[in-house]
Structure formats: C-alpha cells, structure tokens
Amino acid sequence: MTKIWEKWIDETKGFAIYLVVLGHSIQYATSQHYDFNGNLVFRLIYGFHMPLFMIVSGYLFWYSLNRYDLLQGFLSKLRGIMIPCAVWGFVTWLCDILFMGNSTISLKGYLVYTFYSNWFLWAVFYCSLYGFITKYLFRNSVWGYGIVLIINYFVPEFGNYAGTKRMLPFFIIGILLHRSGMVAKIKEKKGICALVLLGAMYFICLRLNLAEIITGTIGSAFFIVIFYNLCNEKRFNVFSRLGEVSIGIYLFTGIVFYFWVKEYFRISESYRYLIKSAYVFLMSIILTAIAYILCKLLQKSAVTNLLFLGGQRRGGIEKK
C-alpha cells in the first residue's frame, strides 16, 4: 500500500469551506432586506464555491473508482456520507423541535427532515452512485459519462434531487480532470498565463451573468491552479487544516446559521457598509474557528469521528 497525499486538495477544500461560511455570514448575519446580488464579494463567492467543492469531490472520487467495485463503493459512501448526514440531520431536527417548534417528535418527521436537509451531501452521494454505475456499465469511458449527463438532464427534480442536477456536471469534470492529469500539465507550464486568462474570463462571466456551468467551471479552475501550484507554501496551512474536516464545518455552521444567527444576530441595515462588512467577516472567522475545534474534538474518538464526520481523515488515500 502506498500513501498518496495531495496537499492541494485539502487546501482547496479548506478555502472553499471558508467561502461557504463567509457567504452564509453575508446571507444570514445581515438584514433580511439586504441586496445580496449588489454585494460584489457575495457574487464572487456564489459564482463558483459549490462547483469548486463538487469538482474536488469528483477529483477525489477517482481514487474510489479505482479501489472499489459497485457494492463496496456504495457501502463506502453510506459510511462516509450518509452516516454523518443522518446524525447531523437528527441534530438539526432536534434543534428544530427545541428552539423553533416546527417539527413533531416522530420517526417520520426525523426521516423527512434528514432527507431534505444538507442538500450538498445528498448531491455528492447521488453523484458517487452515478460514478460507480458508469464504471460498472461503461468502464469509466468518456462517452459513458456523456450518457449519464444526458440521463441526469431529463430526470425530474423529485425530492432532494435538484442539487444533483446542478452539481453532477461539476462532479464529472473533477473525475475527468484527475483522469486526464490536466492539473499537473498546467503546473509544468508554471500556470501564470492560465491564471491571468481564467481570472479575466471569470469576471467577464459574472458581468454577463452566464450559466453556472460556465462561470462555476472557470472560477473553480482558477483556484485549483492557484492551490496546486502553491501547495507547499506554509501560508496555506490553515486552509489545509480546515479541509481535513470540511464536512463537519459545513454541517455544524449550517445549523448555527439557521437556528441562531439569522434569528438573533442579524446586523441592522442602518449601519454603515464598512461596519457591516467587518461584522460579517468577524462572524465568519469565529464560527469557522469554533467549528474546526469541535471537529478536532470529534476526531479524537473513532465512534464520534465516524458518526459526525464519516471517518473523515487527512487527504491521504491508500492505494494498492
């Protein structure tokens, strides 16, 4: 068994999860009447942050494709994604009962709440199943993934599937990105020209309000090139550490924002823009730090690490 650790993956995940927290801070810590689309930072973040997460998820999923068969792969995703989704779903449902009074105490109520919560984790789960099925039926061929994309396009948005329809193209981009070795080729060419071109293209896409598949792909590519080329820089270690527990940060802060921040900690619209900006930034830093500490505590026990984080560990992948 050979240990493969791609540090840039953890750094990219950590950067993306902080952007999720910052974006949610803008959304939930400001007035309900705040003009989100008029906030340049908000638009920059939401133009690519979830596509970036999904591309990195697809990139990592390539290891699972090479390691597991269909049944093993399904069980691995149940363990790594569905267990924490179910556990945090229970926590969210319990908070809803205790603090909001919106849910009834019943098994059905819990299952319904879990099914419709944490849309991104469900999207990763569904996309992973598509990936294993594509391996089983089409041997990971490019045309096989093309067929999957066509099928996904025509699948109705039932239940919690809407996020999968949006995110599957990015997940497949991540798989093909790993398969092609394109990121390494960009690094060999230093990537400076690529960064300038991608950065310019991203701002143009935002200005023109182009489709998410275009804007999200270009914005994600920009930051992937940055972290891949600078992954040995110590200044990015903080993002690497956040990336190691990104699932926990995403789930914990989501609960805090929904039940407490938006209810009790919104800043008035009457404050000056700089004060509101500082408040939102400080909120994002504090919540990210608290979530990280909590996740590291949960990692100390194998049981809590499995239940709350899916056994999440550093970016190391064991490969035969």
C-alpha positions in Angstrom: 0.0 0.0 0.0 1.4 3.4 -1.0 0.4 6.6 0.7 -0.7 9.4 -1.7 -1.4 12.7 -0.1 -2.2 15.6 -2.4 -2.0 18.6 0.0 -3.5 21.0 -2.5 -6.8 19.1 -2.2 -7.1 19.8 1.5 -6.1 23.4 0.9 -8.7 23.8 -1.8 -11.4 22.2 0.3 -10.5 24.4 3.2 -10.6 27.5 1.1 -14.0 26.5 -0.3 -15.5 25.7 3.1 -14.4 29.1 4.5 -16.1 30.7 1.5 -19.3 28.8 2.3 -19.2 30.1 5.9 -18.4 33.7 4.7 -21.2 33.5 2.1 -23.7 32.3 4.8 -22.5 35.1 7.1 -23.4 37.6 4.4 -26.7 35.9 3.9 -27.8 35.3 7.5 -26.0 37.9 9.5 -27.2 40.9 7.5 -30.7 42.4 7.3 -33.4 40.3 5.6 -33.7 43.2 3.1 -30.0 43.2 2.2 -29.3 43.3 -1.5 -27.1 40.2 -1.9 -26.8 40.5 -5.6 -25.5 44.0 -5.2 -22.6 42.7 -3.0 -19.6 42.0 -5.2 -18.0 39.6 -2.6 -21.2 37.6 -2.4 -21.5 37.3 -6.1 -17.8 36.3 -6.4 -18.3 33.6 -3.8 -21.5 32.2 -5.1 -20.3 32.2 -8.7 -18.0 29.2 -8.0 -17.8 27.9 -4.4 -20.1 25.0 -4.6 -18.9 23.9 -8.1 -15.4 24.0 -6.7 -16.4 21.7 -3.9 -18.0 19.3 -6.3 -15.1 19.3 -8.7 -12.7 18.5 -5.9 -15.1 15.8 -4.7 -15.1 14.3 -8.2 -11.3 14.5 -8.3 -11.0 12.6 -5.1 -13.7 10.1 -6.2 -11.3 8.9 -8.9 -9.4 7.1 -6.1 -12.6 5.3 -5.0 -13.4 4.3 -8.6 -10.0 2.5 -8.8 -10.3 1.0 -5.4 -13.9 -0.3 -5.0 -16.4 -2.3 -7.0 -20.1 -1.3 -7.2 -21.2 -2.8 -3.9 -18.1 -1.8 -2.0 -18.3 1.7 -3.4 -22.0 2.0 -2.4 -21.2 0.9 1.2 -18.2 3.3 1.4 -20.4 6.2 0.5 -23.1 5.1 3.0 -20.4 5.2 5.7 -18.6 8.4 4.6 -21.6 10.5 3.6 -25.0 9.1 4.7 -24.0 8.3 8.3 -23.0 11.9 9.2 -25.9 13.2 7.1 -28.3 11.1 9.2 -26.6 12.0 12.5 -26.5 15.8 11.8 -30.0 15.5 10.4 -31.1 14.2 13.8 -29.3 17.1 15.5 -30.9 19.6 13.2 -34.4 18.0 13.7 -33.9 18.1 17.4 -32.9 21.8 17.3 -36.0 22.5 15.3 -38.2 20.9 17.9 -36.4 22.5 20.9 -35.9 26.0 19.5 -38.4 26.5 16.7 -41.2 24.2 17.5 -41.7 23.4 13.8 -41.4 19.6 13.9 -43.2 16.8 15.6 -41.4 14.1 17.6 -41.8 11.1 15.3 -39.6 8.8 13.2 -41.3 10.1 10.1 -40.6 13.7 11.0 -36.9 12.9 11.5 -36.6 11.0 8.2 -38.4 13.7 6.3 -36.2 16.4 7.9 -33.0 14.4 7.2 -34.0 13.7 3.6 -34.5 17.4 2.8 -31.5 18.7 4.8 -27.9 19.1 3.7 -28.6 19.1 0.0 -24.9 19.1 -0.9 -24.1 15.8 0.9 -27.0 14.2 -0.8 -25.8 15.5 -4.2 -22.3 14.0 -3.5 -23.9 10.7 -2.6 -26.1 10.6 -5.8 -23.2 11.7 -8.0 -21.0 9.0 -6.5 -23.6 6.4 -7.3 -23.6 7.6 -10.9 -19.9 7.3 -10.9 -19.9 3.7 -9.8 -22.7 2.8 -12.2 -20.7 4.4 -15.0 -17.7 2.3 -14.1 -19.8 -0.9 -14.0 -21.7 -0.3 -17.2 -19.3 1.8 -19.3 -15.8 1.1 -17.8 -15.3 4.8 -17.0 -15.4 5.8 -20.6 -15.9 9.5 -21.6 -18.9 8.6 -23.7 -20.4 6.8 -20.7 -20.2 9.9 -18.6 -21.8 11.8 -21.5 -24.7 9.3 -21.4 -25.0 9.9 -17.6 -25.2 13.6 -18.1 -28.0 13.3 -20.7 -29.9 11.0 -18.4 -29.4 13.5 -15.5 -30.7 16.3 -17.6 -34.1 14.5 -18.1 -34.5 13.2 -14.6 -37.3 15.3 -12.9 -36.4 17.3 -9.8 -38.0 15.0 -7.3 -37.4 15.1 -3.5 -33.9 16.4 -2.8 -32.6 15.7 -6.3 -32.5 19.3 -7.6 -28.9 19.8 -6.2 -27.7 16.7 -8.1 -29.0 18.0 -11.4 -26.9 21.2 -10.9 -23.8 19.5 -9.4 -23.3 16.3 -11.4 -21.6 18.1 -14.4 -19.0 19.5 -12.0 -18.5 16.1 -10.3 -17.8 14.5 -13.7 -15.5 17.4 -14.6 -13.5 16.5 -11.4 -13.3 12.8 -12.4 -12.1 13.6 -15.9 -9.7 16.2 -14.6 -8.0 13.6 -12.5 -8.1 11.0 -15.3 -6.5 13.3 -17.8 -3.8 14.7 -15.5 -4.5 18.2 -16.8 -3.7 19.9 -13.5 -0.2 18.5 -13.5 0.3 19.7 -17.0 -0.7 23.2 -16.1 1.8 23.2 -13.2 4.6 22.1 -15.5 3.9 25.3 -17.6 4.0 27.4 -14.3 0.3 28.3 -14.7 0.9 32.1 -14.8 -0.8 32.5 -18.2 -3.6 30.2 -17.2 -4.3 32.2 -14.0 -4.4 35.5 -15.9 -6.7 34.1 -18.6 -9.0 32.3 -16.1 -9.3 35.3 -13.8 -10.2 37.6 -16.7 -12.7 35.1 -18.0 -14.3 34.6 -14.6 -15.0 38.3 -14.2 -16.4 38.5 -17.7 -18.7 35.6 -16.9 -20.0 37.3 -13.8 -20.6 40.5 -15.6 -22.5 38.7 -18.4 -24.4 36.5 -15.9 -23.5 33.4 -17.8 -24.8 29.9 -16.9 -23.4 28.3 -13.7 -21.8 25.5 -15.6 -19.6 28.1 -17.4 -18.9 30.5 -14.5 -18.5 27.8 -11.9 -16.1 25.8 -14.0 -13.9 28.8 -14.9 -13.9 30.2 -11.3 -13.1 26.7 -9.9 -10.3 26.2 -12.4 -8.7 29.5 -11.3 -8.4 28.5 -7.7 -7.4 24.9 -8.4 -4.4 26.2 -10.4 -3.5 28.5 -7.6 -3.5 25.9 -4.8 -1.9 23.2 -7.0 1.0 25.4 -7.8 1.4 26.9 -4.3 0.5 23.8 -2.2 3.9 23.8 -0.4 3.5 27.4 0.8 3.1 27.4 4.6 0.7 30.4 4.4 -2.0 28.0 3.2 -1.6 25.5 6.1 -4.7 27.0 7.7 -6.8 26.1 4.7 -5.3 22.6 4.7 -6.4 22.0 8.3 -9.9 23.3 7.5 -10.1 21.0 4.5 -9.4 17.9 6.7 -12.7 18.5 8.5 -14.7 20.3 5.8 -17.8 18.1 6.2 -18.1 18.9 9.9 -17.6 22.6 9.4 -20.3 22.6 6.6 -22.8 20.7 8.8 -22.2 22.5 12.1 -22.2 26.0 10.8 -25.3 25.3 8.7 -27.2 24.6 11.9 -25.8 27.6 13.8 -26.7 30.0 10.9 -30.2 28.6 10.5 -31.3 28.4 14.1 -29.3 31.2 15.8 -27.5 33.7 13.5 -30.5 34.5 11.3 -32.8 34.7 14.4 -30.7 36.6 16.9 -27.5 38.0 15.3 -28.5 39.9 12.2 -27.0 43.4 12.0 -29.2 46.3 11.2 -29.3 47.8 7.7 -28.8 51.2 9.3 -25.1 50.6 10.0 -22.5 51.8 7.5 -21.3 49.3 4.9 -17.8 49.0 6.4 -19.2 48.2 9.9 -21.5 45.6 8.4 -18.6 44.1 6.4 -16.4 43.9 9.4 -19.2 42.3 11.4 -19.8 39.7 8.7 -16.1 38.9 8.3 -15.6 38.5 12.1 -18.7 36.3 12.3 -17.3 34.0 9.6 -13.9 33.8 11.3 -15.4 33.0 14.8 -17.8 30.3 13.5 -15.2 28.7 11.3 -12.8 28.5 14.3 -15.4 27.1 16.6 -16.5 24.5 14.1 -12.9 23.5 13.5 -12.2 23.0 17.2 -15.4 21.0 17.6 -14.5 18.7 14.6 -11.0 18.1 16.0 -12.6 17.0 19.3 -15.0 14.7 17.5 -12.0 13.2 15.6 -10.4 12.1 18.9 -12.9 9.2 19.2 -13.3 6.7 16.4 -17.0 6.5 17.1 -17.7 10.2 17.0 -15.4 10.6 14.1 -17.5 8.0 12.2 -20.9 9.3 13.3 -20.3 13.0 12.8 -17.5 13.2 10.2 -17.9 9.9 8.3 -14.5 8.8 9.5 -13.0 11.8 7.6 -9.3 12.0 7.7 -6.5 13.8 6.0 -6.3 13.9 2.3 -4.2 10.7 2.3 -5.6 8.0 0.0 -4.5 4.4 0.4 -3.8 2.9 -3.0 -2.6 -0.6 -3.9 
